[in-house]
Amino acid sequence: MRRAGLSLVLCVFLACDGAREPPGAAGGSTSPRPTATQVQQRSAERPRPKLQNEALGPSRRRVRRAVRDLKKVRVWHRLTRGLYIVQLQTDPGAGGVPEDGHLADARRDAVIDEEGSGSLCSVRIYPGAIKRELETLRQGYDRGVFGPPPSLRVLWATVLAHELAHCRRWNAGEPYAAKWEERVRRRLERLRVE
């Protein structure tokens, strides 16, 4: 009985104390959750990056499809958040294979144009290097060295995700980009994208 009385006094004391605000008065946990419409409005207010697909020849279609695939597996907006422009280019032909063996390269710069300013993520994809990589993976699979190779479509999407990750966190290095690449590969395989 004595404990119940003490609890009651303590509750009354705290309720009368002007120093404490009732829960939710300062935006605490009792505030209502945003509705789906409010969430959509907030995401619409966030600027989306301008996409510049400057790929040449058949690569233009592959780049467009890779962007759609990244959107399909819900990583495009996360990878491009905070960017002003995403510029995608290709070096076509056999001469477009870099000596270092990279399938693509990314560079992040600042850009100012007549509409605004922000970060530019420039991705250069080497279709010849991608084709050569896929052939190497297929030969390795035939010899039992590698697992099943991805499709050309999946390889393009994972390469793009890898390079966009470099623009997202420039100093995070290859392990960070490789995690995004693997995440996209798994999600596309789950969707049976070929």
C-alpha positions in Angstrom: 0.0 0.0 0.0 2.8 2.3 0.9 4.5 1.7 -2.5 1.3 2.5 -4.4 0.9 5.7 -2.5 4.6 6.7 -3.1 4.1 5.9 -6.9 1.0 8.1 -7.0 2.7 11.0 -5.3 5.7 10.7 -7.6 3.4 10.6 -10.7 1.5 13.7 -9.4 4.8 15.5 -8.7 6.2 14.8 -12.2 2.9 15.8 -13.8 2.9 19.2 -12.0 6.6 19.8 -12.5 6.8 22.6 -15.2 10.3 21.5 -16.3 9.1 18.4 -18.0 7.0 18.5 -21.2 4.4 15.8 -21.9 5.6 13.2 -24.4 5.2 14.4 -28.0 5.2 18.1 -27.1 8.7 18.6 -28.5 8.2 16.2 -31.5 8.8 13.1 -29.5 7.8 9.5 -30.3 4.0 10.1 -30.1 4.0 12.2 -33.3 2.0 10.6 -36.1 3.9 8.7 -38.8 4.0 10.3 -42.3 1.4 9.0 -44.7 2.4 7.3 -48.0 1.4 10.5 -49.8 3.7 12.6 -47.6 6.6 10.2 -48.2 6.0 10.4 -52.0 5.9 14.2 -51.8 9.2 14.3 -49.9 10.9 12.0 -52.3 9.5 14.1 -55.2 11.1 17.2 -53.6 14.5 15.6 -53.6 16.3 16.4 -56.8 17.0 13.5 -59.1 20.2 13.5 -61.0 20.1 14.4 -64.7 21.0 11.3 -66.7 23.1 11.7 -69.8 23.4 8.5 -71.8 26.2 9.3 -74.2 26.9 5.7 -75.1 27.5 4.9 -78.7 26.1 2.3 -81.0 24.5 -0.9 -79.5 26.0 0.1 -76.1 23.4 2.9 -75.8 20.7 0.3 -75.5 22.7 -1.8 -73.0 23.3 1.3 -70.8 19.6 2.2 -70.9 18.8 -1.4 -69.9 21.4 -1.4 -67.1 19.9 1.7 -65.6 16.4 0.2 -65.8 17.7 -3.0 -64.1 19.3 -0.9 -61.3 15.9 0.8 -60.8 14.1 -2.6 -60.9 16.2 -3.9 -58.1 15.8 -0.6 -56.2 19.4 0.5 -56.0 19.5 3.3 -58.6 18.3 6.1 -56.3 20.5 5.0 -53.5 23.6 4.9 -55.7 22.8 8.3 -57.3 21.6 10.2 -54.3 23.3 13.5 -54.0 24.5 13.6 -57.5 23.6 16.4 -59.9 24.5 14.7 -63.2 25.2 11.0 -64.1 27.0 10.9 -67.4 27.4 7.4 -69.0 29.8 7.0 -71.9 31.3 4.1 -73.7 34.5 3.4 -75.7 33.4 1.1 -78.4 35.4 -1.3 -80.5 38.3 -3.6 -79.7 40.6 -0.5 -79.3 38.5 0.6 -76.3 39.9 -2.0 -74.0 42.2 -0.3 -71.4 45.6 -1.7 -70.6 44.8 -2.0 -66.9 42.0 -4.5 -67.6 39.2 -2.3 -66.1 35.7 -2.9 -67.4 34.8 0.7 -66.6 36.1 3.8 -64.8 34.3 6.4 -62.8 35.2 10.0 -62.0 33.4 12.4 -59.7 33.8 16.1 -60.3 31.9 19.4 -59.6 29.9 20.9 -62.4 28.1 24.2 -62.9 25.6 24.7 -65.7 22.8 27.1 -66.5 20.3 25.1 -64.4 22.4 24.7 -61.3 25.4 23.0 -59.8 26.5 19.8 -58.0 28.4 16.6 -58.3 29.0 15.0 -61.7 29.5 11.2 -61.8 31.1 10.4 -65.1 31.2 6.6 -65.9 33.1 5.3 -69.0 32.3 1.7 -69.8 34.5 -0.4 -72.1 32.2 -2.8 -74.0 35.3 -4.6 -75.5 36.6 -5.3 -72.0 33.2 -6.5 -70.8 32.9 -8.9 -73.8 36.4 -10.2 -73.1 35.7 -10.6 -69.3 32.5 -12.6 -70.1 34.4 -14.9 -72.5 37.1 -15.5 -69.7 34.3 -16.3 -67.2 32.7 -18.7 -69.7 36.0 -20.5 -70.4 36.7 -20.7 -66.7 33.2 -22.2 -66.1 33.8 -24.8 -68.9 37.0 -25.8 -67.2 35.4 -26.0 -63.7 37.4 -23.1 -62.4 34.6 -20.6 -62.0 30.9 -20.8 -61.2 28.3 -20.1 -63.9 29.0 -16.8 -65.6 26.4 -14.0 -65.5 24.5 -13.0 -68.6 25.8 -10.0 -70.6 22.8 -8.0 -69.3 23.6 -8.8 -65.7 27.3 -8.0 -66.2 26.5 -4.6 -67.6 24.2 -3.8 -64.6 26.7 -5.0 -62.1 29.6 -3.0 -63.7 27.4 0.1 -63.7 26.5 -0.4 -60.0 30.2 -0.9 -59.2 31.2 2.4 -60.8 28.3 4.4 -59.4 29.3 3.1 -55.9 32.7 4.7 -56.5 31.0 8.0 -57.1 28.8 7.6 -54.1 31.7 7.1 -51.7 34.9 8.1 -53.5 37.4 7.0 -50.8 35.7 3.7 -49.9 37.6 1.8 -52.6 37.1 -1.5 -54.3 35.6 -3.5 -51.4 32.7 -1.0 -51.1 32.0 -1.0 -54.8 32.3 -4.8 -54.9 29.6 -5.1 -52.3 27.2 -3.1 -54.5 28.1 -5.2 -57.5 27.4 -8.4 -55.6 24.1 -7.0 -54.2 22.9 -6.2 -57.7 24.0 -9.5 -59.1 22.1 -11.5 -56.4 18.9 -9.4 -56.8 18.9 -9.7 -60.6 19.5 -13.5 -60.4 16.5 -13.7 -57.9 14.4 -11.9 -60.6 15.8 -14.4 -63.2 17.0 -11.5 -65.4 18.9 -13.0 -68.3 
